[in-house]
Amino acid sequence: MCEHNHEHTHNDKIKLIRIIIALLIFLFAILFLQTNEFRFAAFLSAYLISGGDILWKASTNITKGKIFDENFLMGIATLGAFAIKEYPEAVMVMILYQIGEFLQDKAVEKSRNSISELMNIRPDYANVKTDKGIIKMNPADVKIGDIILVKAGEKIPLDGKVIEGQASVDTSALTGESVPRELKTGNNAVSGFINKNGLLSIIVEKEFKESTVSKILELVEHASSKKSKTENFITKFARYYTPFVVISAILLAFIPPLLLNASFHIWFQRALTFLVISCPCALVISVPLGFFAGIGGASKNGILIKGACYLEKLSNTETIVFDKTGTLTKGNFKVTKINPINSTQEELLKYTTLAESYSNHPIAISLKEEYGIPLDTSRVKNIEEITGNGIKATVDGEEIIVGNYKFMNRYGINYQKIDEYGTIIYTAKNKKYLGYIIISDEIKEDSKKTIKNLKSLNQKTIMLTGDSYNTAKYISNELGINNFYAELLPNQKVEQLENSLKQKTKNKNIVFVGDGINDAPVLTLADIGVAMGGLGSDAAIEAADIVIMDDKPSKLLKAILIAKKTMSIVKENIVISLGIKAIFLILGAFGIITMWGAVFADTGVALIAVLNSLRALKN
């Protein structure tokens, strides 16, 4: 199995200098030295300068029990060439190998930089307001309730709320969006954003370890730990492949001379060439690098993928299950109709809003906005809430029942069921029906196009919602969704997803896409849980396998296309690596190619595969 150290510091310069010196000595020996002793000394110097570290790693690894690695193969092959006095071949193989390694490292570094760019969101300090003035502190030492100042050009270090000031912020590191976002008093400020102008005063609402930036950094740092099935297969393959080719090389060196009375020198040389060709570096490095580059390319688009296993799964899906509110629709509810039956508009809105006054649900927020008067919540007592149905409360001593038609039926209210688009809220006072209010939600701009494009990829689309049947039907027809299930309680969403999982085609995966606020059980249950609009949502980042950092459904389509492209590149690398290796191993065994061709089969193919992997960065 290949081992590489990709710490890109001044070591790169040292390696390059060693390669250049070794190459100059090699050329000097070839062109100007005629005496065998001097030529040998020059070749040996060039060999040790270029490959001394390879020999050292090989010997060190042997003491650790790691015998069959690339350093061992290159060491044995080139020392063997020296043993049969093929000095120029041994030196040039080592120099070319080191050149290939150097270029390979640079290509890997480029891929790693795509991830490390995201790591730049880590804040260096926080300007904290204290009695002694503004003090720079480590973000980890800032407490909830502290007030921080964020100046132009600085990163927002912790999650909080803007209490003073206005500024344009760059969100591209998190969302992949280049268009700045405006923050003003009352807005939520998310760590990782960069203040482009203005001065913001922010009250801290989360400790650093619980902040968005901290959770994202933790996610990114562990992204490479969850390997795909393909990666695990390649690791196992290399574990058995390398000892096999070493044994094959030994047999190649000794069997033909013994059985065919052939030249030992010729077959030993072929065995050394066979060893150089056999290095599985191209496969072992390029496959995980392909996944890593895919994850990096996704992160540039504001899509955080928690591991290669999820990228692999996402490339092979057949059904996309969507939550409705906040996922396909904006979640910005507005009161569109107030229809009193046995009351006035003012009375109907007042009792409905007061009953919902303790709720933070989007519907309750829209009622409060429509009411427009500060609420005296002391007037509301004895609150009983049935999730997904409604609220029963005592308002000014009157029993108020607010909810959907199921809630009305539950309490035996004499009402008339309404068949209109939107979320319909029925209200009753002391069991007397007062009327209904309709609250509607807007469809996101790119939802329809996203559903259409998903269908073009042969994806079946399903929508799950707790909203009314008519609202669900309207949204489903408007977007062109294949199937929908309405009026679902949270546990019923889980049941519906379980049914979909039972019916799925073998080896195909089902994706659930939700807003991450109350969808954690379903996100966890799905083959792949995708949290939409995960920016600032702890539940989304923790429960989902993939987090889309903004609210655009089209990013899901982008994620699927990135996953498919990445898997295509990984498969290409496997075919290229194994195909060329197989051909060159046969040619090497029959002496058709020399060590010069062997270097291409090893380092050259590895470099081709690595460069191919980097295509996954460009999406």
MARPA-199196 format. One record per residue (C-alpha): residue number from 1; x, y, z. Coordinates in steps of 0.02 Angstrom, whole numbers. Last residue first. Example, Ala and Ser with C-alpha at 12.3 -4.5 7.8 and 13.67 -1.06 7.14 Angstrom:
# residues 2
<2,<684,-53,357>>
<1,<615,-225,390>>
This chain:
# residues 619
<619,<-913,1099,-538>>
<618,<-724,1102,-549>>
<617,<-649,1010,-400>>
<616,<-698,840,-473>>
<615,<-577,874,-616>>
<614,<-438,854,-486>>
<613,<-460,666,-494>>
<612,<-399,665,-675>>
<611,<-239,750,-618>>
<610,<-217,613,-488>>
<609,<-250,474,-616>>
<608,<-125,547,-740>>
<607,<4,568,-601>>
<606,<-18,389,-543>>
<605,<-3,329,-724>>
<604,<161,422,-744>>
<603,<230,366,-576>>
<602,<203,180,-601>>
<601,<178,133,-783>>
<600,<286,282,-835>>
<599,<428,220,-724>>
<598,<409,46,-796>>
<597,<434,114,-971>>
<596,<606,175,-919>>
<595,<633,11,-827>>
<594,<627,-83,-991>>
<593,<483,-134,-1103>>
<592,<463,-290,-1211>>
<591,<552,-399,-1083>>
<590,<416,-532,-1078>>
<589,<373,-495,-895>>
<588,<379,-307,-931>>
<587,<252,-321,-1073>>
<586,<134,-422,-962>>
<585,<155,-301,-817>>
<584,<134,-155,-937>>
<583,<-36,-215,-999>>
<582,<-100,-255,-824>>
<581,<-39,-89,-752>>
<580,<-119,9,-896>>
<579,<-288,-71,-863>>
<578,<-278,-69,-673>>
<577,<-238,116,-661>>
<576,<-344,178,-806>>
<575,<-495,71,-757>>
<574,<-485,120,-573>>
<573,<-457,303,-617>>
<572,<-606,304,-735>>
<571,<-714,229,-597>>
<570,<-661,369,-478>>
<569,<-696,500,-613>>
<568,<-872,433,-644>>
<567,<-902,426,-456>>
<566,<-852,610,-442>>
<565,<-964,661,-588>>
<564,<-1113,571,-512>>
<563,<-1083,650,-341>>
<562,<-1061,824,-416>>
<561,<-1223,801,-515>>
<560,<-1314,746,-357>>
<559,<-1247,895,-258>>
<558,<-1298,1017,-395>>
<557,<-1474,946,-395>>
<556,<-1479,971,-208>>
<555,<-1413,1148,-232>>
<554,<-1565,1182,-342>>
<553,<-1672,1171,-183>>
<552,<-1600,1341,-132>>
<551,<-1613,1385,53>>
<550,<-1429,1406,96>>
<549,<-1299,1296,180>>
<548,<-1347,1132,101>>
<547,<-1297,1003,232>>
<546,<-1266,821,185>>
<545,<-1272,675,306>>
<544,<-1402,764,412>>
<543,<-1436,753,599>>
<542,<-1297,862,672>>
<541,<-1287,1003,544>>
<540,<-1475,1013,527>>
<539,<-1514,1010,713>>
<538,<-1386,1147,746>>
<537,<-1469,1262,619>>
<536,<-1364,1418,591>>
<535,<-1351,1393,405>>
<534,<-1431,1224,371>>
<533,<-1546,1294,237>>
<532,<-1589,1122,173>>
<531,<-1533,971,273>>
<530,<-1503,817,167>>
<529,<-1522,645,246>>
<528,<-1456,502,140>>
<527,<-1516,324,163>>
<526,<-1660,402,260>>
<525,<-1689,368,447>>
<524,<-1578,507,515>>
<523,<-1658,644,410>>
<522,<-1830,576,458>>
<521,<-1793,584,645>>
<520,<-1708,757,630>>
<519,<-1851,839,532>>
<518,<-1901,974,656>>
<517,<-1776,1111,614>>
<516,<-1674,1024,479>>
<515,<-1759,1108,332>>
<514,<-1792,940,252>>
<513,<-1730,833,107>>
<512,<-1744,644,119>>
<511,<-1644,543,-5>>
<510,<-1682,362,-51>>
<509,<-1543,250,-114>>
<508,<-1532,117,-249>>
<507,<-1439,-46,-216>>
<506,<-1603,-146,-223>>
<505,<-1751,-47,-285>>
<504,<-1852,43,-153>>
<503,<-2017,-21,-83>>
<502,<-1961,-47,97>>
<501,<-1873,123,101>>
<500,<-2032,208,37>>
<499,<-2134,127,176>>
<498,<-2006,183,305>>
<497,<-2020,360,235>>
<496,<-2208,356,258>>
<495,<-2189,293,437>>
<494,<-2063,431,480>>
<493,<-2181,562,410>>
<492,<-2319,483,515>>
<491,<-2214,510,673>>
<490,<-2203,698,633>>
<489,<-2392,711,604>>
<488,<-2449,703,424>>
<487,<-2590,806,350>>
<486,<-2528,773,172>>
<485,<-2438,637,73>>
<484,<-2375,678,-101>>
<483,<-2332,594,-265>>
<482,<-2244,629,-430>>
<481,<-2207,813,-398>>
<480,<-2244,929,-545>>
<479,<-2209,1091,-452>>
<478,<-2381,1171,-466>>
<477,<-2470,1003,-453>>
<476,<-2379,959,-291>>
<475,<-2401,1133,-217>>
<474,<-2589,1131,-253>>
<473,<-2609,952,-191>>
<472,<-2516,992,-31>>
<471,<-2626,1144,0>>
<470,<-2783,1043,-35>>
<469,<-2729,899,77>>
<468,<-2692,1014,223>>
<467,<-2516,1040,291>>
<466,<-2417,912,390>>
<465,<-2312,882,237>>
<464,<-2221,745,142>>
<463,<-2177,771,-42>>
<462,<-2118,632,-159>>
<461,<-2006,644,-314>>
<460,<-1950,499,-424>>
<459,<-1779,528,-499>>
<458,<-1747,482,-680>>
<457,<-1612,617,-702>>
<456,<-1735,717,-808>>
<455,<-1854,702,-660>>
<454,<-1725,790,-552>>
<453,<-1716,929,-682>>
<452,<-1905,957,-674>>
<451,<-1906,955,-483>>
<450,<-1763,1083,-479>>
<449,<-1849,1195,-606>>
<448,<-2006,1200,-500>>
<447,<-1912,1234,-337>>
<446,<-1805,1376,-408>>
<445,<-1909,1525,-353>>
<444,<-1965,1454,-187>>
<443,<-2153,1426,-169>>
<442,<-2240,1554,-58>>
<441,<-2338,1506,98>>
<440,<-2520,1544,135>>
<439,<-2618,1575,294>>
<438,<-2808,1562,290>>
<437,<-2909,1616,442>>
<436,<-3072,1534,495>>
<435,<-3235,1575,583>>
<434,<-3302,1599,760>>
<433,<-3373,1424,795>>
<432,<-3451,1412,968>>
<431,<-3369,1281,1082>>
<430,<-3332,1414,1214>>
<429,<-3244,1515,1079>>
<428,<-3200,1424,917>>
<427,<-3064,1454,787>>
<426,<-3022,1364,624>>
<425,<-2851,1386,545>>
<424,<-2835,1344,360>>
<423,<-2661,1326,287>>
<422,<-2671,1378,105>>
<421,<-2773,1340,-49>>
<420,<-2960,1324,-17>>
<419,<-3083,1185,29>>
<418,<-3162,1241,192>>
<417,<-3244,1124,319>>
<416,<-3402,1200,396>>
<415,<-3409,1210,585>>
<414,<-3506,1135,732>>
<413,<-3366,1101,856>>
<412,<-3363,925,929>>
<411,<-3198,945,1021>>
<410,<-3101,817,917>>
<409,<-3194,868,760>>
<408,<-3127,1046,776>>
<407,<-2952,979,804>>
<406,<-2966,870,649>>
<405,<-3024,1024,551>>
<404,<-2863,1115,592>>
<403,<-2825,1220,746>>
<402,<-2882,1350,872>>
<401,<-2994,1314,1023>>
<400,<-3025,1459,1143>>
<399,<-3106,1436,1314>>
<398,<-3148,1610,1381>>
<397,<-3077,1676,1545>>
<396,<-2985,1817,1459>>
<395,<-2903,1686,1347>>
<394,<-2904,1504,1407>>
<393,<-2810,1390,1290>>
<392,<-2831,1244,1168>>
<391,<-2702,1233,1030>>
<390,<-2697,1141,863>>
<389,<-2672,984,761>>
<388,<-2492,950,710>>
<387,<-2432,941,889>>
<386,<-2576,944,1013>>
<385,<-2553,1099,1121>>
<384,<-2637,1132,1288>>
<383,<-2620,1307,1360>>
<382,<-2706,1337,1528>>
<381,<-2683,1526,1526>>
<380,<-2678,1675,1407>>
<379,<-2717,1851,1472>>
<378,<-2540,1862,1542>>
<377,<-2484,1854,1359>>
<376,<-2523,2038,1335>>
<375,<-2485,2049,1150>>
<374,<-2409,2201,1066>>
<373,<-2521,2253,920>>
<372,<-2487,2209,737>>
<371,<-2620,2074,723>>
<370,<-2552,2026,551>>
<369,<-2375,2009,618>>
<368,<-2437,1907,766>>
<367,<-2534,1792,649>>
<366,<-2379,1768,538>>
<365,<-2275,1722,691>>
<364,<-2403,1593,746>>
<363,<-2399,1512,573>>
<362,<-2209,1513,573>>
<361,<-2210,1415,738>>
<360,<-2139,1511,885>>
<359,<-2291,1475,996>>
<358,<-2334,1569,1156>>
<357,<-2454,1689,1068>>
<356,<-2552,1554,975>>
<355,<-2708,1574,1084>>
<354,<-2683,1763,1081>>
<353,<-2674,1762,890>>
<352,<-2833,1661,866>>
<351,<-2929,1764,995>>
<350,<-2878,1931,918>>
<349,<-2896,1878,735>>
<348,<-3076,1817,761>>
<347,<-3122,1969,867>>
<346,<-3054,2094,741>>
<345,<-3132,2005,591>>
<344,<-3301,2006,680>>
<343,<-3391,1856,753>>
<342,<-3507,1711,710>>
<341,<-3436,1675,537>>
<340,<-3277,1779,522>>
<339,<-3168,1754,366>>
<338,<-2989,1819,379>>
<337,<-2892,1786,218>>
<336,<-2711,1798,158>>
<335,<-2618,1793,323>>
<334,<-2436,1772,275>>
<333,<-2318,1626,301>>
<332,<-2136,1645,252>>
<331,<-2087,1460,252>>
<330,<-2006,1489,83>>
<329,<-2080,1336,-1>>
<328,<-1991,1183,-68>>
<327,<-1885,1162,89>>
<326,<-1947,1286,219>>
<325,<-2118,1204,222>>
<324,<-2131,1054,106>>
<323,<-2023,907,164>>
<322,<-1954,821,13>>
<321,<-1924,639,-30>>
<320,<-1804,608,-175>>
<319,<-1814,434,-250>>
<318,<-1696,337,-364>>
<317,<-1521,370,-298>>
<316,<-1347,310,-347>>
<315,<-1228,459,-350>>
<314,<-1292,511,-178>>
<313,<-1230,347,-103>>
<312,<-1051,379,-162>>
<311,<-1053,556,-93>>
<310,<-1124,488,69>>
<309,<-983,361,86>>
<308,<-854,494,43>>
<307,<-895,588,203>>
<306,<-994,726,288>>
<305,<-1042,820,131>>
<304,<-1058,1008,152>>
<303,<-1138,1098,4>>
<302,<-1102,1285,-6>>
<301,<-1043,1275,-187>>
<300,<-859,1278,-141>>
<299,<-899,1139,-18>>
<298,<-960,1030,-163>>
<297,<-794,1047,-255>>
<296,<-701,1000,-96>>
<295,<-811,846,-67>>
<294,<-779,795,-249>>
<293,<-592,827,-228>>
<292,<-590,713,-75>>
<291,<-685,580,-170>>
<290,<-560,586,-314>>
<289,<-416,591,-189>>
<288,<-482,431,-110>>
<287,<-471,347,-282>>
<286,<-312,433,-343>>
<285,<-195,381,-201>>
<284,<-223,193,-186>>
<283,<-251,166,-371>>
<282,<-105,263,-440>>
<281,<8,198,-301>>
<280,<-19,14,-338>>
<279,<168,-14,-373>>
<278,<174,-160,-499>>
<277,<273,-71,-635>>
<276,<427,-50,-526>>
<275,<419,-232,-472>>
<274,<400,-297,-651>>
<273,<554,-196,-704>>
<272,<650,-282,-565>>
<271,<585,-452,-622>>
<270,<634,-411,-801>>
<269,<811,-372,-743>>
<268,<818,-537,-648>>
<267,<756,-623,-806>>
<266,<896,-550,-912>>
<265,<1035,-581,-785>>
<264,<975,-760,-751>>
<263,<997,-803,-936>>
<262,<882,-945,-986>>
<261,<903,-1131,-944>>
<260,<716,-1147,-975>>
<259,<665,-1223,-807>>
<258,<794,-1146,-690>>
<257,<820,-981,-783>>
<256,<631,-965,-811>>
<255,<587,-1000,-626>>
<254,<711,-881,-539>>
<253,<676,-699,-582>>
<252,<492,-721,-630>>
<251,<461,-819,-469>>
<250,<533,-675,-368>>
<249,<429,-549,-467>>
<248,<270,-651,-438>>
<247,<306,-654,-250>>
<246,<323,-465,-251>>
<245,<166,-452,-360>>
<244,<62,-553,-236>>
<243,<130,-460,-84>>
<242,<68,-296,-166>>
<241,<-105,-358,-220>>
<240,<-163,-424,-51>>
<239,<-160,-261,48>>
<238,<-190,-160,-111>>
<237,<-359,-245,-137>>
<236,<-410,-217,44>>
<235,<-377,-29,28>>
<234,<-462,-25,-144>>
<233,<-618,-109,-73>>
<232,<-626,13,73>>
<231,<-613,159,-48>>
<230,<-752,90,-159>>
<229,<-865,58,-10>>
<228,<-843,241,37>>
<227,<-741,301,184>>
<226,<-806,403,329>>
<225,<-646,477,403>>
<224,<-618,604,263>>
<223,<-760,717,321>>
<222,<-697,725,500>>
<221,<-610,895,487>>
<220,<-752,963,380>>
<219,<-888,919,508>>
<218,<-787,990,653>>
<217,<-759,1150,555>>
<216,<-945,1159,516>>
<215,<-991,1136,700>>
<214,<-869,1271,755>>
<213,<-928,1394,622>>
<212,<-1111,1368,669>>
<211,<-1080,1400,853>>
<210,<-1096,1268,989>>
<209,<-910,1260,1031>>
<208,<-902,1450,1019>>
<207,<-1040,1478,1147>>
<206,<-1208,1528,1076>>
<205,<-1318,1684,1088>>
<204,<-1186,1821,1082>>
<203,<-1255,1998,1070>>
<202,<-1191,2081,912>>
<201,<-1138,2260,880>>
<200,<-1099,2282,695>>
<199,<-993,2416,611>>
<198,<-1005,2456,426>>
<197,<-925,2370,277>>
<196,<-880,2197,211>>
<195,<-910,2100,372>>
<194,<-860,1920,341>>
<193,<-981,1779,385>>
<192,<-905,1631,478>>
<191,<-1013,1648,633>>
<190,<-1195,1686,592>>
<189,<-1279,1850,635>>
<188,<-1468,1841,660>>
<187,<-1556,2001,610>>
<186,<-1635,2120,739>>
<185,<-1530,2270,690>>
<184,<-1462,2251,514>>
<183,<-1373,2124,405>>
<182,<-1371,2133,216>>
<181,<-1309,1982,117>>
<180,<-1170,1989,-12>>
<179,<-1192,1901,-182>>
<178,<-1051,1774,-209>>
<177,<-1151,1625,-146>>
<176,<-1050,1470,-99>>
<175,<-1151,1461,62>>
<174,<-1017,1450,196>>
<173,<-863,1534,123>>
<172,<-975,1640,11>>
<171,<-1067,1728,153>>
<170,<-991,1901,129>>
<169,<-1082,2026,240>>
<168,<-1154,2199,202>>
<167,<-1173,2301,360>>
<166,<-1296,2385,479>>
<165,<-1275,2438,659>>
<164,<-1344,2393,828>>
<163,<-1420,2242,915>>
<162,<-1370,2112,784>>
<161,<-1410,1940,853>>
<160,<-1288,1800,892>>
<159,<-1176,1663,825>>
<158,<-990,1686,858>>
<157,<-834,1751,770>>
<156,<-908,1865,636>>
<155,<-755,1884,526>>
<154,<-671,2054,509>>
<153,<-652,2162,354>>
<152,<-764,2302,420>>
<151,<-777,2293,609>>
<150,<-868,2164,715>>
<149,<-904,2219,893>>
<148,<-952,2091,1025>>
<147,<-1081,2098,1165>>
<146,<-1075,1960,1295>>
<145,<-1241,1873,1330>>
<144,<-1172,1698,1303>>
<143,<-989,1694,1351>>
<142,<-829,1730,1254>>
<141,<-680,1621,1302>>
<140,<-688,1507,1148>>
<139,<-687,1663,1037>>
<138,<-512,1705,1105>>
<137,<-523,1883,1164>>
<136,<-483,2058,1100>>
<135,<-542,2185,1229>>
<134,<-650,2339,1194>>
<133,<-669,2455,1344>>
<132,<-633,2428,1529>>
<131,<-816,2397,1572>>
<130,<-816,2266,1435>>
<129,<-864,2254,1250>>
<128,<-784,2102,1168>>
<127,<-690,2110,1003>>
<126,<-677,1925,956>>
<125,<-521,1835,893>>
<124,<-447,1723,759>>
<123,<-610,1664,682>>
<122,<-611,1497,587>>
<121,<-689,1535,416>>
<120,<-520,1496,340>>
<119,<-560,1311,360>>
<118,<-666,1325,203>>
<117,<-510,1368,107>>
<116,<-431,1213,185>>
<115,<-555,1105,90>>
<114,<-512,1171,-83>>
<113,<-331,1179,-27>>
<112,<-332,991,-6>>
<111,<-364,970,-192>>
<110,<-222,1085,-240>>
<109,<-108,997,-118>>
<108,<-146,831,-201>>
<107,<-89,902,-369>>
<106,<69,972,-290>>
<105,<104,805,-207>>
<104,<85,716,-374>>
<103,<207,836,-456>>
<102,<336,798,-321>>
<101,<300,610,-326>>
<100,<322,609,-515>>
<99,<488,701,-500>>
<98,<540,578,-364>>
<97,<499,430,-476>>
<96,<592,509,-621>>
<95,<745,531,-511>>
<94,<734,352,-442>>
<93,<711,276,-615>>
<92,<853,384,-681>>
<91,<973,323,-547>>
<90,<933,138,-568>>
<89,<934,148,-759>>
<88,<1102,240,-762>>
<87,<1180,111,-643>>
<86,<1128,-51,-729>>
<85,<1274,-141,-644>>
<84,<1176,-301,-602>>
<83,<1179,-255,-417>>
<82,<1139,-73,-457>>
<81,<979,-129,-544>>
<80,<938,-234,-391>>
<79,<960,-81,-283>>
<78,<836,9,-398>>
<77,<703,-128,-391>>
<76,<722,-165,-204>>
<75,<711,19,-156>>
<74,<564,56,-271>>
<73,<464,-92,-204>>
<72,<506,-55,-22>>
<71,<461,129,-40>>
<70,<296,79,-122>>
<69,<242,-28,25>>
<68,<256,-213,59>>
<67,<357,-220,218>>
<66,<258,-126,349>>
<65,<312,-227,502>>
<64,<378,-75,595>>
<63,<559,-126,566>>
<62,<516,-144,381>>
<61,<443,32,383>>
<60,<608,105,440>>
<59,<704,13,302>>
<58,<584,74,167>>
<57,<577,251,236>>
<56,<767,262,236>>
<55,<781,191,60>>
<54,<653,317,-4>>
<53,<740,460,89>>
<52,<904,416,4>>
<51,<824,418,-167>>
<50,<878,579,-253>>
<49,<1038,615,-158>>
<48,<1079,429,-139>>
<47,<1057,394,-325>>
<46,<1152,549,-382>>
<45,<1297,502,-268>>
<44,<1294,321,-329>>
<43,<1291,379,-510>>
<42,<1439,495,-479>>
<41,<1540,362,-387>>
<40,<1502,233,-523>>
<39,<1553,355,-660>>
<38,<1713,396,-567>>
<37,<1760,212,-549>>
<36,<1709,170,-728>>
<35,<1817,307,-804>>
<34,<1731,398,-947>>
<33,<1647,543,-860>>
<32,<1588,689,-967>>
<31,<1415,661,-1040>>
<30,<1335,523,-936>>
<29,<1419,571,-771>>
<28,<1377,756,-795>>
<27,<1196,711,-837>>
<26,<1179,610,-676>>
<25,<1263,745,-571>>
<24,<1142,875,-643>>
<23,<991,762,-612>>
<22,<1043,729,-432>>
<21,<1064,916,-400>>
<20,<893,955,-479>>
<19,<803,818,-381>>
<18,<884,872,-218>>
<17,<833,1053,-248>>
<16,<652,999,-283>>
<15,<646,895,-124>>
<14,<715,1040,-20>>
<13,<586,1158,-96>>
<12,<444,1040,-56>>
<11,<510,1016,121>>
<10,<485,1205,146>>
<9,<305,1163,189>>
<8,<178,1052,106>>
<7,<147,907,223>>
<6,<88,776,99>>
<5,<175,622,169>>
<4,<132,476,61>>
<3,<112,291,95>>
<2,<64,172,-42>>
<1,<0,0,0>>
